[in-house]
Amino acid sequence: MSPFIANLILVQLVWFVVVLDAAVGPGWAGPVTVALSLEVHRRWLTPGCQILAVAAAAAALGLMADTILAQTGAITYPRWSYPLSPPFMICLWVNLATALPCSLGWLRQRYVLAALLGAVGGPLAYASGARLGAVSLPAGLFPVAIEWALCMPLLLFAHAAIESHCQSNTVNPERSS
């Protein structure tokens, strides 16, 4: 199986596990599944330093972006009452990060297309999560569309910067000190 297809299937499978776990599960199955997926990606699908760094960048961006949506009342979480975005949402951002070098690699350097894809794909994912009971969207999908139109290009930019840094350190290891 090609890395592209394997990544596509794994990202979708992990998304379902995380969202269902957030809606009706014990709360630990999603994070464990994302950790296992990250290890699969690190070892076989996207070896090198980039996947963990891209995942960390996505987690930080997701924490900020979804916390803003939660603080403004645009999104609520039925099983979470804290002021920050819940861990399962961070897991979903990390899961998406694993697609950037693989199944979403075709978006590389296409920031306008990434914004359009984010403006459509983000709300579709959140609406699906709402149907499964993981989130509520009292303000509708427009705030999510804005969030993802901004965040998807930022994720691609972060991925490109991290990939460039990792490649330059691989080619010239003494620069990493």
ZAFITOR-955614 format. One line per 10 residues: number of its first residue (from 1); for each residue x, z negated, y of N, C-alpha, C. Coordinates in pm, 1 decimal. Layout:
BEGIN
NUM> X Z Y X Z Y X Z Y  ...
//
This chain:
BEGIN
1> 84.6 0.0 -117.4 0.0 0.0 0.0 89.6 0.0 124.3  52.5 79.0 222.1 133.6 87.8 344.0 120.5 -41.0 425.7  222.3 -74.5 504.8 213.2 -193.4 591.7 95.0 -185.8 688.1  63.0 -64.7 735.5 -50.2 -46.6 826.8 -180.3 -92.1 761.4  -206.6 -42.0 640.9 -331.0 -75.9 568.6 -331.0 -223.6 529.5  -218.4 -272.3 480.4 -209.4 -413.6 441.9 -238.2 -503.6 562.0  -180.6 -470.2 677.1 -204.7 -549.0 797.8 -350.4 -541.9 839.1  -407.7 -424.2 837.6 -548.0 -406.1 877.0 -640.6 -492.1 791.5  -619.9 -489.5 663.0 -702.5 -568.9 570.7 -677.6 -718.2 591.7  -551.8 -757.5 601.0 -517.5 -898.8 615.6 -572.5 -956.5 746.1
11> -560.5 -883.8 855.4 -611.7 -932.4 984.5 -762.9 -954.4 977.3  -835.4 -861.0 917.3 -980.9 -875.9 907.0 -1019.4 -991.9 815.4  -952.3 -1002.3 702.2 -979.1 -1111.1 608.4 -953.5 -1246.5 673.1  -839.8 -1259.5 742.2 -805.8 -1386.0 808.2 -906.8 -1416.9 917.4  -949.9 -1315.8 993.3 -1050.6 -1337.4 1098.2 -1176.2 -1401.7 1038.5  -1225.7 -1346.0 928.2 -1346.9 -1400.1 865.0 -1327.4 -1543.1 816.3  -1214.3 -1571.0 755.1 -1187.9 -1706.8 706.5 -1185.1 -1805.0 823.4  -1115.2 -1769.6 930.7 -1103.5 -1859.8 1046.3 -1240.1 -1883.7 1109.5  -1317.4 -1778.1 1131.4 -1447.3 -1792.8 1197.9 -1546.0 -1869.0 1109.6  -1550.4 -1836.8 982.6 -1641.4 -1909.9 892.9 -1600.4 -2056.2 879.9
21> -1471.7 -2082.0 874.6 -1423.4 -2219.8 870.0 -1464.4 -2294.6 996.6  -1455.8 -2228.3 1111.6 -1495.5 -2291.8 1237.7 -1645.4 -2318.9 1242.5  -1723.0 -2229.8 1183.5 -1868.6 -2243.1 1188.0 -1922.0 -2345.9 1088.4  -1870.8 -2343.0 965.8 -1930.0 -2427.7 862.1 -1829.2 -2496.2 770.2  -1702.1 -2469.0 791.6 -1600.6 -2519.7 699.7 -1545.1 -2654.3 739.8  -1442.4 -2696.2 668.1 -1381.8 -2826.9 694.0 -1293.4 -2829.9 818.4  -1256.5 -2712.0 870.6 -1175.1 -2706.5 991.3 -1027.1 -2685.6 966.7  -983.2 -2698.4 844.8 -840.3 -2680.4 816.1 -811.6 -2548.1 745.2  -911.2 -2486.5 685.5 -889.4 -2363.9 608.6 -842.9 -2248.3 697.6  -896.8 -2238.1 817.7 -856.3 -2132.1 910.0 -709.9 -2142.4 949.2
31> -666.6 -2257.4 1001.0 -524.1 -2268.9 1037.3 -429.2 -2247.8 918.9  -465.5 -2296.5 801.7 -379.9 -2276.4 684.4 -372.0 -2127.2 650.3  -484.0 -2057.9 658.5 -486.9 -1914.4 629.0 -401.4 -1836.4 728.4  -408.6 -1873.6 856.9 -326.5 -1805.8 957.8 -178.3 -1832.4 932.1  -143.5 -1954.1 897.0 -3.4 -1985.7 866.9 46.6 -1902.2 748.7  -34.5 -1890.1 645.1 4.3 -1807.9 529.7 17.5 -1660.7 568.8  -75.0 -1613.1 651.2 -69.5 -1475.1 697.7 57.0 -1449.9 779.7  91.4 -1543.3 866.0 214.1 -1530.1 944.9 336.5 -1518.7 853.8  337.1 -1597.1 749.2 450.2 -1592.8 655.7 455.3 -1458.4 582.3  340.8 -1406.3 542.1 336.5 -1274.2 478.3 390.9 -1168.9 574.3
41> 347.1 -1175.8 699.6 394.9 -1079.7 798.3 545.1 -1094.7 822.3  588.9 -1217.0 835.4 730.8 -1242.2 862.9 820.0 -1191.6 750.1  775.8 -1211.1 627.6 859.3 -1174.2 512.2 852.0 -1026.5 475.9  730.1 -967.6 482.5 713.9 -833.9 426.7 664.8 -727.3 523.9  577.2 -761.6 614.6 516.4 -656.9 696.9 589.4 -631.4 827.8  636.2 -737.2 893.6 706.9 -721.2 1021.4 827.3 -813.7 1023.5  926.2 -786.5 938.8 1042.2 -875.4 934.3 1118.5 -873.7 1066.5  1188.1 -981.1 1091.9 1263.6 -993.8 1215.4 1210.9 -1109.4 1297.7  1267.8 -1125.0 1412.8 1233.9 -1241.1 1495.0 1104.4 -1224.4 1572.0  1056.2 -1101.6 1584.8 949.4 -1078.7 1680.3 814.2 -1140.3 1644.8
51> 774.0 -1142.6 1519.8 635.9 -1181.7 1489.0 606.6 -1325.6 1529.4  698.5 -1416.9 1506.4 672.5 -1556.1 1543.5 671.3 -1573.7 1695.2  757.6 -1502.3 1764.9 759.3 -1510.6 1910.9 633.6 -1448.1 1970.6  589.6 -1335.9 1916.6 466.9 -1272.2 1964.9 347.0 -1362.7 1936.0  346.4 -1425.8 1819.8 238.3 -1519.1 1785.4 234.5 -1636.7 1882.8  350.6 -1688.8 1918.4 356.4 -1800.2 2014.6 305.9 -1756.1 2151.5  344.4 -1636.2 2194.7 296.7 -1584.6 2323.1 145.5 -1565.5 2320.9  94.2 -1512.2 2211.1 -50.7 -1492.6 2198.5 -124.5 -1626.2 2197.4  -68.6 -1724.5 2129.3 -130.7 -1857.8 2126.1 -138.3 -1916.7 2266.2  -30.7 -1905.0 2342.3 -29.1 -1959.7 2479.3 -128.6 -1886.9 2568.6
61> -129.5 -1753.2 2561.6 -223.6 -1675.6 2642.5 -367.4 -1707.1 2602.4  -392.1 -1713.4 2472.7 -526.6 -1743.6 2424.2 -574.3 -1881.4 2464.2  -485.1 -1979.5 2457.1 -521.6 -2115.1 2498.8 -564.4 -2115.6 2645.1  -486.7 -2048.6 2729.6 -521.1 -2044.2 2872.6 -650.3 -1966.2 2897.5  -660.5 -1847.1 2840.3 -775.2 -1760.2 2867.5 -905.9 -1819.7 2816.0  -905.6 -1868.3 2692.1 -1029.3 -1923.8 2636.7 -1064.0 -2059.5 2696.6  -965.0 -2134.7 2739.4 -993.7 -2261.0 2808.6 -1061.3 -2231.8 2942.0  -1017.3 -2127.8 3011.3 -1083.8 -2089.9 3137.0 -1229.5 -2052.2 3110.0  -1253.6 -1973.4 3006.0 -1392.4 -1937.9 2972.1 -1474.1 -2062.1 2937.8  -1415.3 -2155.3 2865.4 -1487.0 -2278.2 2829.2 -1513.4 -2364.1 2952.5
71> -1415.2 -2376.4 3040.9 -1431.4 -2460.6 3160.0 -1533.9 -2403.1 3256.9  -1549.9 -2272.4 3257.3 -1648.9 -2210.3 3345.7 -1786.8 -2201.0 3280.3  -1797.7 -2242.5 3155.5 -1926.1 -2239.9 3086.4 -1961.1 -2104.9 3026.7  -1868.4 -2011.5 3027.8 -1896.0 -1878.9 2973.4 -1900.1 -1879.6 2820.6  -1832.9 -1978.6 2760.0 -1829.4 -1990.2 2614.4 -1835.1 -2138.2 2578.5  -1906.4 -2168.4 2473.6 -1910.9 -2305.8 2422.6 -1884.5 -2301.7 2272.3  -1842.1 -2415.2 2222.2 -1807.5 -2426.1 2080.8 -1892.5 -2537.4 2019.7  -1985.2 -2502.7 1931.0 -2076.7 -2602.1 1874.3 -2009.5 -2721.1 1806.7  -1893.3 -2702.4 1748.2 -1826.9 -2810.7 1675.1 -1703.4 -2863.2 1748.0  -1695.7 -2844.8 1881.2 -1576.9 -2884.4 1957.2 -1621.8 -2933.8 2093.6
81> -1579.1 -3053.0 2132.1 -1623.8 -3109.7 2259.8 -1509.6 -3144.4 2354.6  -1392.8 -3092.7 2329.1 -1276.7 -3124.1 2412.9 -1261.7 -3019.2 2523.3  -1185.0 -3051.7 2628.3 -1176.5 -2958.7 2741.6 -1093.0 -2832.5 2716.6  -1010.8 -2831.7 2613.4 -930.1 -2714.0 2583.2 -997.6 -2627.7 2477.0  -954.3 -2504.3 2469.5 -1002.2 -2414.8 2365.1 -968.4 -2475.3 2228.7  -1058.5 -2463.2 2130.5 -1033.4 -2525.4 2000.1 -923.9 -2455.0 1919.7  -865.3 -2527.8 1826.5 -756.9 -2470.4 1744.4 -795.1 -2340.9 1673.6  -919.5 -2327.9 1629.8 -954.5 -2205.5 1557.5 -944.0 -2082.6 1648.0  -970.5 -2099.0 1776.6 -956.8 -1986.0 1868.8 -809.9 -1947.3 1885.0  -724.0 -2047.4 1891.2 -580.7 -2019.1 1900.3 -536.2 -1943.7 1774.0
91> -590.4 -1984.8 1659.7 -558.8 -1915.9 1533.7 -600.8 -1768.7 1539.5  -713.6 -1740.6 1602.0 -758.6 -1602.4 1612.0 -665.2 -1518.5 1700.1  -615.0 -1578.7 1806.9 -519.0 -1508.7 1891.7 -389.0 -1482.8 1814.2  -344.2 -1579.6 1738.5 -223.5 -1561.9 1656.7 -247.8 -1452.2 1552.9  -364.6 -1453.6 1493.7 -398.9 -1350.7 1395.4 -393.8 -1212.3 1459.5  -448.5 -1197.9 1578.5 -443.5 -1069.5 1647.8 -298.8 -1027.9 1674.3  -214.3 -1122.5 1707.3 -73.2 -1091.5 1734.3 -6.4 -1024.4 1616.0  -49.7 -1057.1 1494.2 11.0 -995.0 1376.6 -24.3 -846.9 1366.6  -129.4 -804.3 1436.6 -168.6 -662.7 1434.4 -88.8 -579.2 1534.1  -30.3 -642.3 1635.5 36.5 -565.9 1741.4 149.7 -476.6 1689.9
101> 239.0 -524.9 1604.0 344.4 -435.8 1556.1 300.2 -344.3 1441.2  184.7 -368.5 1385.1 141.1 -290.7 1267.4 21.2 -202.8 1300.7  -98.7 -252.8 1268.7 -218.1 -169.9 1281.3 -255.7 -139.5 1425.9  -207.3 -215.9 1521.5 -229.7 -183.2 1663.0 -103.5 -127.8 1729.0  -5.5 -93.0 1648.4 118.7 -37.6 1701.6 98.9 91.1 1780.0  -5.2 165.3 1749.4 -33.9 289.7 1820.5 -68.3 265.5 1967.6  -100.0 141.2 2004.5 -129.2 108.1 2144.3 -4.0 86.0 2228.3  111.7 81.1 2166.5 238.1 53.2 2236.0 250.4 139.3 2361.6  275.3 74.8 2475.6 293.1 138.9 2606.6 166.3 206.6 2659.6  52.8 181.2 2599.3 -74.8 240.9 2645.2 -162.5 129.6 2702.2
111> -124.7 81.5 2818.8 -186.7 -37.8 2875.7 -330.2 -14.8 2922.6  -360.0 101.9 2976.2 -497.5 130.2 3019.7 -588.4 139.7 2897.6  -542.4 208.2 2795.3 -620.0 217.7 2671.5 -637.7 78.4 2609.3  -533.7 -3.3 2616.7 -543.1 -140.6 2565.4 -648.5 -220.1 2642.4  -654.4 -201.6 2773.5 -755.3 -271.0 2853.4 -895.6 -227.0 2813.9  -913.4 -98.5 2792.1 -1044.8 -47.7 2749.4 -1081.5 -99.1 2610.6  -984.9 -95.5 2520.0 -1009.2 -147.3 2385.3 -1042.1 -296.7 2390.5  -967.8 -370.8 2472.8 -995.8 -513.3 2488.3 -1134.2 -539.2 2545.6  -1174.2 -459.4 2643.8 -1304.6 -477.9 2708.1 -1419.9 -451.4 2611.6  -1395.8 -372.5 2508.4 -1499.3 -344.2 2408.6 -1480.4 -431.1 2283.7
121> -1359.2 -433.8 2231.0 -1333.3 -505.0 2105.8 -1343.3 -655.7 2117.9  -1296.5 -710.7 2229.1 -1305.5 -855.6 2250.7 -1449.6 -906.0 2243.6  -1539.4 -847.7 2324.2 -1679.2 -891.1 2317.4 -1743.6 -870.2 2180.2  -1706.6 -762.6 2111.4 -1761.6 -742.0 1977.0 -1719.1 -853.8 1882.0  -1592.1 -893.5 1890.4 -1543.3 -1001.5 1804.6 -1611.1 -1133.7 1839.3  -1625.2 -1163.2 1968.2 -1688.9 -1288.6 2009.8 -1837.3 -1288.8 1974.5  -1903.7 -1174.2 1989.1 -2045.3 -1165.1 1950.9 -2061.0 -1187.0 1801.5  -1968.6 -1132.8 1722.5 -1972.1 -1155.4 1577.4 -1950.3 -1302.3 1545.8  -1854.8 -1364.8 1615.4 -1832.1 -1508.4 1597.6 -1954.6 -1590.2 1635.7  -2025.1 -1546.6 1737.6 -2148.2 -1616.4 1778.7 -2256.2 -1602.3 1671.6
131> -2268.9 -1484.8 1615.3 -2367.8 -1464.4 1508.2 -2338.3 -1549.7 1385.5  -2210.0 -1574.7 1361.6 -2171.5 -1658.1 1247.6 -2176.4 -1807.3 1281.0  -2198.6 -1842.0 1407.7 -2216.0 -1981.6 1447.1 -2091.4 -2052.6 1495.8  -1982.6 -1980.4 1518.4 -1857.8 -2045.3 1561.2 -1854.2 -2069.4 1712.0  -1920.2 -1982.9 1788.6 -1921.9 -1994.4 1934.6 -2061.7 -1965.9 1986.6  -2084.6 -2005.2 2111.9 -2204.9 -1966.4 2185.5 -2158.9 -1899.5 2313.5  -2235.5 -1802.0 2359.1 -2198.4 -1726.3 2477.9 -2309.0 -1734.1 2583.1  -2323.7 -1850.9 2649.0 -2433.7 -1867.5 2744.6 -2428.1 -1772.1 2863.5  -2311.7 -1723.5 2900.0 -2298.5 -1631.1 3012.8 -2299.0 -1485.2 2966.6  -2323.2 -1461.5 2840.5 -2322.2 -1325.0 2789.0 -2180.9 -1276.0 2759.2
141> -2169.8 -1146.8 2741.7 -2042.9 -1087.7 2699.5 -1954.4 -1039.3 2814.2  -2008.3 -1030.1 2935.5 -1929.6 -977.8 3046.5 -1802.6 -1058.5 3074.0  -1808.4 -1192.5 3079.9 -1683.4 -1267.3 3101.8 -1578.9 -1244.1 2992.0  -1624.8 -1226.8 2870.0 -1533.5 -1200.1 2758.4 -1471.2 -1061.1 2774.3  -1550.8 -964.6 2820.1 -1498.7 -829.5 2843.1 -1389.4 -831.2 2949.8  -1411.6 -906.8 3056.4 -1310.5 -918.2 3162.0 -1184.2 -985.0 3105.7  -1204.0 -1095.2 3032.4 -1090.3 -1165.5 2973.1 -1004.2 -1071.4 2889.4  -1068.2 -996.4 2802.2 -993.3 -912.1 2710.4 -939.7 -785.2 2774.9  -1005.6 -735.7 2879.8 -950.8 -622.1 2953.8 -819.4 -661.7 3021.2  -806.4 -787.9 3057.1 -682.8 -838.2 3117.0 -581.1 -880.4 3010.5
151> -627.8 -946.7 2907.1 -535.5 -1005.8 2808.8 -474.3 -905.7 2711.6  -547.8 -803.3 2672.9 -492.4 -708.9 2574.7 -367.7 -638.6 2628.3  -368.8 -586.7 2751.0 -243.5 -530.0 2802.8 -131.9 -634.2 2816.9  -168.0 -757.4 2853.3 -66.8 -863.1 2862.2 -4.0 -890.8 2726.2  -85.1 -890.7 2621.9 -31.3 -909.0 2486.8 64.0 -795.2 2449.1  25.5 -673.4 2482.4 113.3 -559.7 2452.7 243.6 -568.5 2530.7  233.8 -608.3 2657.0 353.4 -623.2 2738.6 444.2 -731.2 2679.6  385.5 -845.3 2641.6 464.6 -953.4 2580.5 529.4 -905.4 2451.4  453.9 -833.0 2370.0 509.4 -781.1 2244.6 626.9 -688.3 2272.6  612.1 -597.6 2369.5 719.6 -504.0 2402.1 843.9 -577.7 2451.8
161> 824.0 -677.7 2535.6 937.7 -753.9 2588.3 1009.2 -830.2 2477.2  931.9 -891.8 2389.2 990.6 -967.8 2277.9 1061.4 -873.6 2181.2  999.3 -761.2 2151.2 1059.8 -663.4 2061.0 1191.5 -610.8 2118.7  1191.7 -582.4 2247.6 1313.4 -534.9 2313.5 1423.9 -640.5 2308.1  1386.2 -764.9 2334.0 1482.8 -874.9 2328.4 1539.2 -891.0 2186.9  1452.4 -886.8 2088.2 1498.2 -902.0 1949.7 1588.9 -787.2 1908.4  1554.5 -665.1 1948.7 1637.6 -550.3 1913.9 1772.8 -556.0 1982.9  1773.8 -598.3 2109.5 1902.2 -605.1 2179.8 1991.6 -713.9 2120.8  1931.2 -822.3 2072.5 2011.1 -927.7 2009.3 2057.3 -888.2 1870.1  1983.9 -800.0 1804.2 2024.4 -751.5 1672.8 2140.4 -653.2 1687.2
171> 2131.4 -567.7 1787.3 2235.4 -468.3 1810.6 2361.4 -534.3 1867.9  2342.4 -632.5 1954.3 2454.7 -697.0 2022.2 2438.9 -848.0 2011.3  2470.7 -907.7 1894.0 2444.4 -1048.9 1869.7 2510.4 -1144.6 1969.3  2623.4 -1108.3 2027.3 2688.3 -1201.4 2118.6 2609.7 -1218.6 2248.5  2513.6 -1130.2 2277.8 2430.4 -1144.8 2397.6 2331.1 -1259.1 2385.1  2302.3 -1302.6 2264.6 2200.8 -1406.3 2242.9 2247.8 -1544.9 2283.1  2376.3 -1563.9 2312.6 2424.6 -1696.0 2349.1 2405.3 -1723.7 2494.7
//
